[in-house]
Amino acid sequence: MAEIRFLRAARKKGMLCTKSSHTEDIHKHIDYWVAVKSGKKWGVDVKGNNLPDEIWCEFKNVQGKPGWMYGGAHYIAFDMPEVGGFSIVSREELAFFCEKHVSDEVVSNKKEAYLKRYTRKDREDCITMIRLSDLESMVSYRVWEYERNY
């Protein structure tokens, strides 16, 4: 659902939006290519199931490989109904924020994962939790409103 809402929000803004290939999606963490009329395009990774006080960011994936914060997307689009659309930030700025602010302390309880590294049992991932207020502090932060007319 988040990807469909993103596609509609991008088109509402007059953007050309095409679905990435399966390889780009899996290996580069790009869900959509978004372009303006001049032809310049950006890769976007769409993230659903977010809460304002619980946004998960991935340093390493479940196989222990670099997570989506180190993928090929230019932007990350968090589906955020509380803001009426998508909270969009630069992937590089988000990774820099997490590298700077997230402690090296590793916790095993997800309730303690805010700005700490969290690894789930029997997985090789390393993730952290940030909040909407952290995204809002980023220079690249934008909101793309949902399309409400169908």
C-alpha positions as CSV (number, residue, x, y, z in Angstrom):
1,M,0.0,0.0,0.0
2,A,2.8,2.4,0.8
3,E,4.3,2.1,-2.7
4,I,0.9,2.8,-4.3
5,R,0.4,5.9,-2.1
6,F,4.0,7.0,-3.0
7,L,3.3,6.6,-6.7
8,R,0.2,8.7,-6.4
9,A,1.9,11.4,-4.3
10,A,4.8,11.7,-6.8
11,R,2.4,12.0,-9.7
12,K,0.4,14.7,-7.8
13,K,3.7,16.7,-7.7
14,G,4.0,16.3,-11.4
15,M,6.9,13.8,-11.2
16,L,7.4,11.0,-13.6
17,C,7.6,7.8,-11.6
18,T,8.6,4.3,-12.8
19,K,9.0,1.1,-10.8
20,S,12.5,-0.1,-10.5
21,S,13.6,-3.5,-11.8
22,H,13.6,-6.5,-9.5
23,T,17.4,-6.4,-9.3
24,E,17.5,-2.6,-8.5
25,D,14.9,-3.3,-5.8
26,I,16.7,-6.2,-4.1
27,H,20.3,-5.1,-4.6
28,K,20.2,-1.3,-4.7
29,H,17.2,-0.8,-2.4
30,I,15.4,1.4,-5.0
31,D,11.7,1.0,-5.3
32,Y,11.0,3.8,-7.8
33,W,12.8,6.1,-10.2
34,V,11.4,9.6,-9.9
35,A,12.1,12.1,-12.6
36,V,11.3,15.7,-13.5
37,K,10.6,16.9,-17.0
38,S,14.2,17.8,-17.6
39,G,15.0,14.1,-17.4
40,K,17.1,14.1,-14.2
41,K,16.0,11.1,-12.1
42,W,16.5,9.9,-8.5
43,G,16.1,6.5,-6.9
44,V,13.7,6.3,-4.0
45,D,13.3,3.6,-1.4
46,V,9.8,3.6,0.1
47,K,9.3,2.6,3.7
48,G,5.9,1.7,5.2
49,N,4.6,0.8,8.6
50,N,6.2,3.8,10.5
51,L,5.2,5.5,13.7
52,P,6.3,9.0,14.6
53,D,8.2,7.7,17.6
54,E,9.4,4.4,16.0
55,I,11.2,4.7,12.6
56,W,13.6,1.8,12.0
57,C,16.8,2.4,10.0
58,E,19.0,-0.5,8.8
59,F,22.8,-0.5,9.1
60,K,23.0,-4.2,8.2
61,N,20.4,-6.5,6.8
62,V,19.4,-9.9,8.1
63,Q,22.3,-11.5,6.2
64,G,24.8,-9.1,7.8
65,K,25.3,-7.2,4.5
66,P,25.1,-3.4,4.2
67,G,21.5,-2.3,5.0
68,W,19.3,0.0,3.0
69,M,20.9,3.1,4.5
70,Y,23.9,2.2,2.3
71,G,21.9,1.3,-0.9
72,G,21.7,3.1,-4.2
73,A,18.6,5.3,-3.4
74,H,19.0,9.0,-3.4
75,Y,16.0,9.5,-1.1
76,I,14.1,7.5,1.5
77,A,10.3,8.1,1.6
78,F,8.7,7.1,5.0
79,D,4.9,6.6,4.7
80,M,3.7,8.8,7.6
81,P,0.0,9.2,7.9
82,E,0.5,11.6,10.9
83,V,2.0,14.2,8.5
84,G,-0.5,13.5,5.8
85,G,2.0,12.0,3.4
86,F,5.6,10.9,3.0
87,S,8.4,12.2,5.1
88,I,11.3,12.4,2.6
89,V,15.0,12.7,3.4
90,S,18.3,12.2,1.6
91,R,19.5,8.7,2.2
92,E,23.1,10.0,2.6
93,E,22.0,12.6,5.2
94,L,20.0,10.0,7.1
95,A,23.0,7.6,7.1
96,F,25.3,10.5,8.3
97,F,22.8,11.4,11.0
98,C,22.6,7.8,12.3
99,E,26.4,7.3,12.2
100,K,26.8,10.5,14.2
101,H,24.0,10.1,16.7
102,V,23.5,6.4,17.2
103,S,25.6,5.0,20.0
104,D,27.8,1.9,19.5
105,E,26.0,0.3,22.4
106,V,24.1,-2.8,21.3
107,V,20.8,-3.6,23.0
108,S,18.6,-6.7,22.8
109,N,15.3,-5.1,23.8
110,K,13.7,-3.1,21.0
111,K,12.2,-0.7,23.5
112,E,15.7,0.5,24.3
113,A,16.8,0.9,20.6
114,Y,16.3,4.7,20.3
115,L,19.7,6.0,19.0
116,K,21.2,2.6,20.0
117,R,22.1,-0.4,17.9
118,Y,19.7,-3.2,18.0
119,T,20.2,-6.8,16.8
120,R,17.4,-9.3,16.7
121,K,17.8,-12.8,18.1
122,D,19.1,-15.3,15.5
123,R,19.7,-12.6,12.9
124,E,22.7,-10.8,11.6
125,D,21.0,-7.4,11.2
126,C,21.9,-4.2,13.0
127,I,19.1,-1.5,13.1
128,T,18.3,1.5,15.1
129,M,15.2,3.5,16.0
130,I,14.8,7.2,15.4
131,R,11.9,9.5,15.6
132,L,10.0,11.8,13.3
133,S,11.5,14.8,15.1
134,D,15.0,13.5,14.0
135,L,13.9,13.4,10.4
136,E,12.4,16.9,10.7
137,S,15.8,18.2,11.9
138,M,17.4,17.2,8.6
139,V,18.1,19.8,5.9
140,S,16.7,17.6,3.2
141,Y,13.4,16.9,5.0
142,R,10.3,17.4,2.9
143,V,6.7,16.2,3.1
144,W,5.0,14.9,-0.1
145,E,1.3,15.0,0.6
146,Y,-1.0,12.1,-0.2
147,E,-3.1,12.3,-3.3
148,R,-6.7,12.4,-2.0
149,N,-8.5,12.6,-5.4
150,Y,-8.8,9.4,-7.4
